[in-house]
Amino acid sequence: MPESDFFSIWVYLSSSPLLGLSMTVLTYSLAYRLYIYANSNSLLNPVLTSVSLLIVFLSVTDISYEAYFEGGQFIHFLLGPATVALAIPLYQQLAKLKKAWLPILITVVSGVMIGAFSSISIAWLLGASTETQLSLAPKSVTTPVAMGISELIGGLPSLTAILVVITGIIGAVIGTKIFALMRIKDDSIKGMAMGITAHGIGTARAFQVSSEMGAFSGLAMALSAFASAVTLPWLLNLVGLIN
Amino acid sequence: MNFLPGISLLLIYQLAGELCVKLLDIPVPGPVVGMLMLFLTLVIRGQSGKALDSSSGALLSHLSLLFVPAGVGIMVHFDRIVNEWQAISIALILSTIITIVMTALIMLGVNQLLSGKGQNDA
């Protein structure tokens, strides 16, 4: 094929949404395989791998983020219905919730506040900008909800998405070690702490320990997502960080 | 062919959630309100049904894929990360440890408090 033909095909492709869309799916499938191949090691989280690969690809081919997102938006849009769908796993944990609703509720609400305000105040002490502090606030919340909160309170949703994933990885990697140090044996407590702190990535790790810990982690993740969405924007407004 | 009714239901609840947020002017993401509405519907109905199970399963089994396009957006904020990476990483690590330790302690404390008084089952 002559070079000019190849060039015109590339010009067409790089401006079409199809390229961004298919690159996203392809890269993710690759990253996901790598993750499974490495025995679901949290450090090889597929989001982190595929985001890095895509950024390299876009930089090398000199495609702007806006052009990429023309295609990426079709996947991005599904975050909304996926958030609604979180009601189903939450509903499946209803029996556990009914049994111990008071300790669960107290732990979730206080955990959400501790997670948000500890990250905001540490970042503030270290001189981070307000936008960065606000992007950090929902870092323990499952990504689709965290991004919604971040947008609402004036953070940067894309920064939040990455921070959430990194938080999940940190939690999944150090969580079980912390529980061993604290001599906590109760799987329901370990699961609650994991789900509130490290959302879905922590929950995946919890399921590797026991199904009891995984179930409680999933329940804690769903409840804390809801508690954060309802309380954080209002609380941050109250303390004057946003208006 | 369970995908269509399931996904329609999810979209309708999202729409209802978004409408609710706009009309009542409450600072909560619309899909979260949709999630609560669907959860309450399921509690009242007493079951989730095949259609909803299959389409939510399809969406949630690769939930991580859905964060990727937004995550790539971090390339636009590259300067911010380079400038603030120390504050960001220390805040992430410390706050994650604090949150894990504190939530575990709180749950432990509340459990002990309740069992000390004798389990008051609600």
Interface residues (C-beta under 8 A of the other chain):
Chain A: G20 T24 V25 T27 Y28 Y32 N45 P46 V47 S50 V51 L54 I55 L58 S59 Y65 Y68 F69 G72 Q73 I75 H76 L78 L79 G80 P81 A82 T83 V84 A85 L86 A87 I88 P89 L90 Y91 Q92 L94 W101 L102 P103 I104 I106 T107 S110 G111 I114 G115 S118 S119 I122 A123 L126 G127 A128 S129 E131 T132 L136 K139 S140 T143 P144 V145 M147 G148 I149 E151 L152 L156 P157 S158 L159 A161 I162 L163 V164 V165 I166 T167 I170 G171 I174 G175 I178 F179 M182 I184 D186 S188 I189 K190 M192 A193 M194 I196 T197 A198 G200 A225 F226 A229 V230 P233 W234 N237
Chain B: I7 L10 L11 Y13 Q14 G17 P27 V28 P29 G30 P31 V32 G34 M35 L36 L38 F39 L42 V43 S48 L52 D53 S55 S56 L59 L60 H62 L63 S64 L65 L66 F67 V68 P69 A70 G71 V72 G73 I74 M75 V76 H77 R80 I81 E84 Q86 A87 I88 I90 A91 L92 I93 L94 S95 T96 I97 I98 T99 I100 V101 M102 T103 A104 L105 I106 M107 L108 V110 N111 L114 A122
